[in-house]
Amino acid sequence: MVQYKKPGVYIQEKNAFPDTFVPAPTSVPVFIGYTQFAKSGTTDLTNIPKKISSFAEYEQCFGGDAPMTVTQGATPDQITCTSPFLMHRGMRLFYGNGGDTCYIISVGSYVDKDLNPLLPDKTALIDALHSLVKTPEPTMVVTPDTALMTLAEWGDVAKAVLAHCANQQDRIAILDLVNGTQKFGLPDAIDPVRDFHETVGEIGLDYGTAYYPWVNTSLAELDDITFLQLSDDFKKSLQKDVLAEAKDQTPHNAMLEELANYITNVRSLPRAKSAHTALIQASTTYKDTMKKVLAAVNVMPPSTAMAGIINFTDTTVGPWNAPVDTSINFVLSPTVDMTSGEQQTLNTPLNGKAVNAIRSFMDRGVLVWGARTLDGNSQNWRYISVRRMVILVKRWVRTACEPFVFAANDAQTWTTLKAIIENFLTSLWKLGAFSGGTAKEAFSVEVGLGSTMTSDDIQNGYLKITVLLANTHPAEFITLTFTQEMQKP
């Protein structure tokens, strides 16, 4: 109590409102993978979580795309891009779909110290998770490069990421399917969904989500590639076809014949770009083939795009809104078309490991058409929005409680904490985060002796708070009933 020593006027200020706290970001992904380099100035960023906010900043710290080789199979249409690294193109998809602030963990370069090409190493990707334990801000974990690994290696990384998310309890894993360009359910063929179910494991499923199929994007254009990306055999085959085109023309096209020789002889990028531009203008054969090459280069798994969509959804609405019925920027089509009946197999498998579909709809384009976690049989954690909403509340309530760790465990502290949490939850309810016509129907907060704690709890230093939430759920199944009424006289 203030001791007044002399006569006079004294003023006391009293707080009229409960304490509050600044909400933490809800949609900050961390991308783990390989980059061209990893440095900020002279600082090596390898295996260090680096926070960035733009694609330009990514390229400044981590460089450009990995070298890629495009091969041709037994038929002219069997064209495949064999680059094992997807981080750079994945970041373009992320920022192209509303992405903002994120973290990057580079686990290494595309080549070793002798400039020999490398392949993604599962151990390096798993070890990178250790540095995330003390990095509290990320709420999503994405590993783009794993989509091109063997199924067994992918499974080891996926299990580690799910276990990490379950242990941290404040983030989710966004997974891709290996061989996601293949149609599922075909007998005697590669089945990416079946392989996913058998390999992803059983731990942390309510902290993970997955999307299928891969998508055909428009990230690269014809000017972004050249014949330098083609394998030696592919170059020879293309050169032969262009020479045949030159000979078939009347009169004989000597200029095109000369340009065709560049395909196997030019090695420098500037000369290759110049010859590539000239060949596109002069040769229909070359242009058509390079369009197919471009299509192969532009095939991407969808996890990085989904991270951007979730980021955008959180910013415009909130994490309580399911990231679904949303178009995907820079995507032309899914690599596999599916019907509603086929999607049912993805949404409601017997094992509960639901996979969210990316589908193409007439007059609407390519849409995300699923909002489930991998724990599809759970009534509690079936939906991504519910899991992420609870993560949001847990993170913010924990932040609110931290200043009271050493406060007296008495009624005044309980009342203060209850007011802070209720104030926060009320603001979310007004935004539509919870169901219920009133705040009392939407949530409740209980704390106190005889309510959430016993005398022994208080003596042992435990302050227990119970928060009940009426989360909103996606209206996945809308039933329309039509009844004809008899004509009235």
C-alpha positions in Angstrom: 0.0 0.0 0.0 1.2 3.5 -0.9 2.2 5.5 2.2 1.1 9.2 2.0 3.7 11.4 3.8 2.1 14.8 3.4 -1.2 16.4 2.6 -1.9 16.8 -1.2 -3.6 15.4 -4.2 -2.6 11.8 -5.2 -3.6 10.0 -8.4 -3.8 6.3 -8.9 -4.3 4.5 -12.3 -6.2 1.2 -12.5 -6.3 -1.1 -15.4 -9.8 -1.3 -17.0 -9.0 -4.1 -19.4 -7.4 -7.5 -19.0 -3.9 -8.1 -20.3 -3.6 -9.4 -23.8 -0.8 -10.6 -26.0 0.3 -10.4 -29.6 -0.9 -13.4 -31.6 1.8 -15.6 -33.2 1.7 -16.3 -36.9 -0.3 -19.4 -37.8 1.0 -20.3 -41.3 4.8 -20.2 -41.4 6.2 -23.2 -43.3 9.7 -24.5 -43.1 11.1 -26.0 -46.3 13.9 -28.6 -45.9 16.0 -29.6 -48.9 18.9 -29.0 -51.2 20.0 -25.6 -52.7 22.7 -24.3 -55.0 24.4 -22.7 -52.1 23.5 -21.5 -48.6 25.1 -18.3 -47.4 24.2 -14.8 -46.2 27.2 -12.6 -46.9 30.1 -14.7 -45.5 27.9 -16.7 -43.1 27.3 -20.4 -44.0 23.6 -21.2 -43.6 23.9 -24.9 -44.1 21.6 -26.7 -41.6 20.6 -23.4 -40.1 16.9 -22.3 -40.2 16.9 -19.0 -42.2 13.8 -16.8 -42.2 13.0 -15.2 -45.6 10.0 -13.2 -46.9 10.4 -13.3 -50.8 11.6 -15.4 -53.7 14.2 -12.8 -54.4 15.6 -13.3 -50.9 15.6 -17.0 -51.4 17.7 -16.8 -54.5 20.0 -14.3 -52.8 20.7 -16.7 -50.0 20.3 -20.1 -51.6 20.8 -19.6 -55.4 19.0 -21.0 -58.4 17.6 -24.2 -59.8 19.4 -27.5 -59.9 20.9 -28.8 -63.2 18.4 -31.1 -64.9 18.5 -33.8 -67.6 15.5 -34.6 -69.8 15.5 -38.0 -71.4 13.3 -39.6 -74.1 12.0 -43.1 -73.8 11.0 -45.7 -76.4 8.5 -43.4 -77.9 8.7 -39.7 -78.7 6.1 -38.9 -76.1 7.9 -40.7 -73.2 9.8 -37.6 -72.0 11.0 -37.4 -68.4 12.9 -34.8 -66.4 15.3 -36.5 -64.1 16.5 -33.7 -61.8 16.4 -35.0 -58.2 16.0 -31.6 -56.6 12.8 -29.6 -56.4 13.3 -26.9 -53.8 13.9 -24.0 -56.1 10.9 -24.7 -58.3 8.9 -25.5 -55.2 9.6 -22.1 -53.8 8.3 -20.5 -57.0 5.0 -22.4 -56.5 4.9 -21.4 -52.8 5.2 -17.7 -53.5 3.0 -17.9 -56.6 0.2 -19.2 -54.4 0.1 -16.6 -51.7 3.2 -17.6 -49.7 4.8 -15.0 -47.5 7.2 -15.5 -44.6 8.9 -18.9 -44.3 12.0 -20.7 -43.1 14.5 -22.5 -45.3 16.9 -25.2 -44.1 19.4 -26.1 -46.7 21.0 -29.5 -46.0 23.6 -29.3 -48.8 24.4 -28.4 -52.4 23.5 -30.1 -55.7 27.1 -31.1 -56.2 30.0 -32.2 -54.0 33.3 -30.4 -53.5 34.6 -31.9 -56.8 31.4 -30.8 -58.6 30.1 -34.3 -59.0 26.3 -34.4 -58.9 24.7 -35.6 -55.7 21.4 -37.3 -54.8 19.1 -36.3 -51.8 20.2 -38.1 -48.6 17.5 -39.1 -46.2 19.8 -38.8 -43.2 20.6 -35.2 -44.0 16.9 -34.4 -44.3 16.1 -36.2 -41.0 18.9 -34.6 -39.1 17.7 -31.1 -40.1 14.7 -31.6 -37.9 16.8 -31.3 -34.8 17.4 -27.6 -35.5 13.7 -27.1 -35.6 13.1 -28.1 -32.0 14.3 -24.8 -30.8 12.7 -22.8 -33.7 9.1 -22.3 -32.4 7.7 -20.1 -35.2 7.2 -22.7 -38.1 3.7 -24.3 -38.2 4.2 -26.4 -41.3 7.0 -28.8 -42.4 7.6 -29.5 -46.1 10.4 -31.6 -47.7 10.0 -31.1 -51.5 13.0 -33.2 -52.6 11.6 -36.4 -51.0 9.0 -36.7 -53.7 11.7 -38.0 -56.1 13.4 -40.4 -53.6 12.9 -44.1 -53.5 9.7 -45.1 -51.7 11.7 -46.6 -48.7 13.8 -43.5 -48.3 10.7 -41.2 -48.6 9.0 -43.3 -45.9 11.9 -42.9 -43.5 11.8 -39.1 -43.9 8.0 -38.9 -43.8 7.8 -40.9 -40.5 10.5 -38.7 -39.0 8.7 -35.5 -40.0 5.4 -36.8 -38.6 7.0 -37.8 -35.4 8.6 -34.4 -35.1 5.3 -32.6 -35.6 3.6 -34.9 -33.1 6.3 -34.3 -30.5 6.3 -30.5 -31.0 2.4 -30.4 -31.1 2.4 -27.0 -32.9 3.0 -27.8 -36.6 1.8 -30.1 -39.3 3.5 -32.0 -42.1 2.5 -31.6 -45.7 3.5 -34.7 -47.7 3.7 -35.6 -51.3 3.2 -39.0 -52.8 6.0 -40.8 -54.6 5.2 -41.5 -58.2 2.3 -39.1 -57.9 2.0 -38.9 -61.7 0.7 -42.5 -61.8 -2.9 -43.4 -61.7 -3.9 -45.3 -58.5 -5.9 -48.4 -58.3 -4.7 -50.1 -61.5 -4.0 -53.8 -61.2 -0.4 -54.9 -61.9 0.9 -51.3 -61.9 2.6 -48.8 -59.6 -0.1 -47.6 -57.2 1.1 -44.4 -55.4 -1.8 -44.3 -53.0 -1.3 -47.9 -51.9 2.4 -47.4 -51.6 1.7 -44.3 -49.5 -0.6 -46.1 -47.1 1.9 -48.9 -46.6 4.9 -46.7 -46.1 3.8 -43.6 -44.2 3.6 -45.4 -40.8 1.2 -45.0 -37.9 2.7 -42.2 -35.7 1.6 -38.6 -35.8 -1.1 -39.1 -38.5 -3.3 -36.4 -37.0 -0.4 -33.9 -37.6 0.0 -34.7 -41.3 -1.8 -34.2 -44.5 -1.1 -35.4 -48.1 -2.2 -34.3 -51.6 -2.5 -36.3 -54.9 -1.8 -36.2 -57.8 1.1 -34.1 -59.0 0.4 -31.2 -61.2 1.3 -29.8 -64.6 2.5 -26.3 -64.0 3.4 -23.2 -66.1 6.5 -22.3 -64.0 9.0 -22.5 -66.9 8.5 -21.2 -70.4 10.1 -22.1 -73.7 12.7 -19.3 -73.3 13.7 -20.8 -69.9 15.0 -24.1 -71.4 17.4 -25.1 -74.2 18.7 -28.3 -75.8 21.4 -28.3 -73.1 18.9 -29.9 -70.7 18.6 -32.9 -73.0 20.5 -36.2 -72.6 23.1 -37.0 -75.2 20.9 -39.6 -76.8 17.9 -37.2 -76.9 20.1 -34.5 -78.5 21.1 -36.9 -81.3 17.6 -38.0 -81.9 16.3 -34.5 -82.0 19.1 -33.4 -84.3 18.3 -36.3 -86.7 14.6 -35.2 -86.8 15.4 -31.6 -87.5 17.9 -32.5 -90.2 15.1 -34.7 -91.8 12.8 -31.7 -91.7 15.4 -29.5 -93.4 15.9 -32.0 -96.2 12.2 -32.5 -96.8 11.7 -28.8 -97.5 11.8 -27.4 -101.0 14.2 -26.0 -101.6 16.6 -27.7 -99.3 16.8 -25.6 -96.0 20.5 -25.2 -95.5 20.1 -22.7 -92.7 18.0 -25.1 -90.7 20.5 -27.8 -91.4 23.3 -25.6 -89.9 21.2 -24.8 -86.9 20.5 -28.5 -86.3 24.3 -29.1 -85.9 24.3 -26.8 -82.9 22.2 -29.2 -81.0 25.0 -31.6 -80.4 28.0 -29.3 -80.7 27.1 -26.2 -78.6 28.0 -26.3 -74.9 28.0 -22.7 -73.7 24.7 -21.4 -72.4 24.7 -18.0 -74.2 25.2 -19.7 -77.6 22.7 -22.4 -76.8 20.0 -19.8 -75.9 20.7 -18.0 -79.2 20.5 -21.2 -81.2 17.4 -22.4 -79.2 15.5 -19.2 -80.1 16.5 -19.5 -83.8 15.5 -23.2 -83.9 12.1 -22.5 -82.4 11.4 -20.0 -85.2 12.8 -22.1 -88.0 11.7 -25.7 -87.1 8.3 -27.0 -86.3 9.8 -30.3 -85.3 12.2 -28.7 -82.8 9.4 -26.4 -81.4 7.0 -29.3 -80.9 9.6 -31.4 -79.2 10.7 -28.7 -76.8 7.1 -28.1 -75.9 7.0 -31.7 -74.7 10.3 -31.2 -72.9 8.8 -28.1 -71.2 5.8 -30.0 -70.1 8.1 -32.7 -68.5 10.1 -30.0 -66.7 7.0 -28.4 -65.4 5.6 -31.4 -63.6 5.7 -30.8 -59.8 4.4 -32.3 -56.6 1.9 -30.1 -54.9 3.1 -29.7 -51.3 4.8 -26.4 -51.7 1.8 -24.9 -53.5 -0.4 -26.1 -50.7 1.8 -24.4 -48.2 1.3 -21.2 -50.1 -2.5 -21.7 -50.2 -2.7 -22.4 -46.5 -0.6 -19.2 -45.9 -3.0 -17.2 -48.1 -6.1 -18.7 -46.5 -4.9 -17.9 -43.0 -4.1 -14.3 -44.1 -7.4 -13.7 -45.8 -9.8 -15.6 -43.5 -8.1 -17.6 -40.7 -6.8 -21.2 -39.9 -10.4 -22.2 -39.0 -11.2 -22.0 -42.7 -10.3 -25.2 -44.6 -7.8 -24.7 -47.4 -10.2 -26.3 -49.9 -12.2 -25.3 -53.0 -9.3 -23.1 -53.9 -7.6 -22.7 -57.3 -3.9 -23.3 -57.6 -1.9 -20.6 -59.4 0.7 -21.7 -62.1 -1.1 -25.0 -62.5 -2.6 -26.1 -65.8 -4.0 -29.5 -64.9 -3.5 -32.4 -62.5 -1.4 -35.2 -64.0 -4.1 -37.7 -63.3 -7.8 -37.0 -63.8 -10.2 -38.7 -61.4 -13.9 -39.0 -61.0 -16.0 -38.4 -57.8 -16.2 -42.2 -57.3 -12.4 -42.5 -57.5 -11.9 -39.7 -55.0 -14.1 -41.6 -52.5 -11.3 -44.1 -52.3 -8.9 -41.4 -51.4 -11.1 -39.7 -48.8 -12.4 -42.8 -46.9 -9.9 -45.6 -47.0 -10.5 -48.3 -44.4 -7.2 -47.5 -42.7 -8.2 -43.8 -42.3 -5.1 -42.5 -44.1 -7.1 -40.0 -46.2 -5.3 -38.4 -49.2 -6.7 -35.0 -50.4 -7.5 -34.8 -54.1 -6.5 -32.1 -56.6 -9.1 -32.2 -59.4 -10.0 -30.3 -62.5 -13.6 -29.1 -62.8 -15.3 -27.8 -66.0 -15.6 -24.0 -66.0 -13.8 -23.8 -62.6 -10.3 -25.0 -63.3 -8.0 -26.9 -61.0 -9.1 -27.0 -57.4 -8.0 -28.4 -54.1 -10.8 -30.8 -53.3 -10.0 -32.3 -49.9 -9.4 -31.0 -46.3 -8.5 -34.1 -44.3 -5.6 -35.1 -42.1 -4.1 -38.6 -42.3 -6.2 -39.6 -39.3 -9.4 -39.8 -41.3 -11.1 -42.2 -38.9 -10.8 -39.8 -36.0 -13.9 -37.8 -35.0 -11.5 -35.3 -33.3 -8.7 -34.8 -35.8 -10.2 -35.7 -39.2 -9.9 -32.2 -40.6 -6.9 -30.0 -41.3 -8.7 -26.9 -40.1 -9.6 -28.4 -36.8 -6.1 -29.6 -36.1 -4.6 -26.2 -37.1 -7.2 -24.3 -35.1 -6.4 -26.2 -31.9 -2.7 -25.6 -32.6 -3.4 -21.9 -32.9 -5.2 -21.8 -29.6 -2.6 -23.9 -27.8 0.3 -21.7 -29.0 -1.5 -18.5 -28.0 -2.7 -19.7 -24.7 0.7 -21.0 -23.8 2.2 -17.6 -24.7 -0.4 -15.9 -22.5 0.4 -18.1 -19.5 4.2 -17.7 -19.7 4.3 -14.4 -17.7 2.4 -16.1 -14.9 4.8 -19.0 -14.3 6.1 -17.6 -11.0 2.9 -15.7 -10.1 1.0 -16.7 -7.0 -1.3 -19.7 -7.6 -4.3 -17.9 -6.2 -7.8 -16.7 -7.2 -6.4 -13.4 -8.5 -4.1 -15.1 -11.0 -6.8 -17.5 -12.0 -9.3 -14.7 -12.7 -6.7 -12.7 -14.7 -5.7 -15.7 -16.8 -9.4 -16.6 -17.4 -10.1 -13.1 -18.5 -7.1 -13.0 -20.9 -8.0 -16.3 -22.5 -11.7 -15.6 -22.8 -10.9 -12.2 -24.3 -8.8 -13.9 -27.0 -11.3 -16.6 -27.7 -14.1 -14.1 -27.9 -12.2 -12.2 -30.6 -11.8 -15.4 -32.6 -15.5 -16.3 -32.2 -16.5 -12.9 -33.6 -14.4 -13.7 -36.7 -16.2 -17.0 -37.2 -13.6 -19.4 -35.8 -16.0 -21.3 -33.6 -19.6 -22.5 -33.9 -22.3 -21.3 -31.5 -24.7 -18.3 -31.4 -23.1 -16.9 -28.3 -19.6 -16.9 -26.8 -20.8 -19.3 -24.1 -21.9 -21.8 -26.7 -18.6 -21.4 -28.6 -16.1 -22.0 -25.8 -15.6 -22.1 -22.1 -12.6 -21.6 -19.9 -12.3 -23.2 -16.4 -9.6 -22.6 -13.8 -9.6 -22.7 -10.1 -9.7 -24.8 -6.9 -12.4 -27.4 -7.0 -12.9 -26.9 -10.7 -9.6 -27.8 -12.4 -7.3 -28.2 -9.5 -7.2 -29.9 -6.1 -5.4 -28.6 -3.0 -2.5 -31.1 -3.7 -2.2 -29.5 -7.2 -1.8 -26.1 -5.8 0.7 -27.3 -3.1 2.7 -28.9 -5.8 2.8 -25.8 -8.0 0.3 -26.9 -10.7 -2.0 -24.4 -12.3 -4.4 -26.2 -14.6 -6.7 -24.6 -17.1 -9.4 -26.4 -19.1 -10.4 -24.9 -22.5 -13.4 -26.3 -24.3 -13.9 -25.3 -28.0 -16.7 -25.8 -30.4 -14.7 -25.9 -33.6 -16.3 -25.5 -37.0 -16.1 -28.4 -39.5 -16.2 -28.4 -43.3 -19.6 -29.2 -44.7 -18.2 -32.0 -46.9 -21.5 -33.7 -47.6 -24.4 -31.4 -48.7 -27.6 -33.3 -49.3 -30.3 -31.8 -51.4 -33.8 -33.2 -51.1 -36.4 -32.5 -53.9 -40.0 -33.4 -53.5 -42.7 -32.9 -56.0 -45.9 -31.4 -54.8 -49.3 -32.3 -56.4 -50.9 -29.7 -58.5 -53.5 -27.8 -56.5 -56.9 -27.2 -57.9 
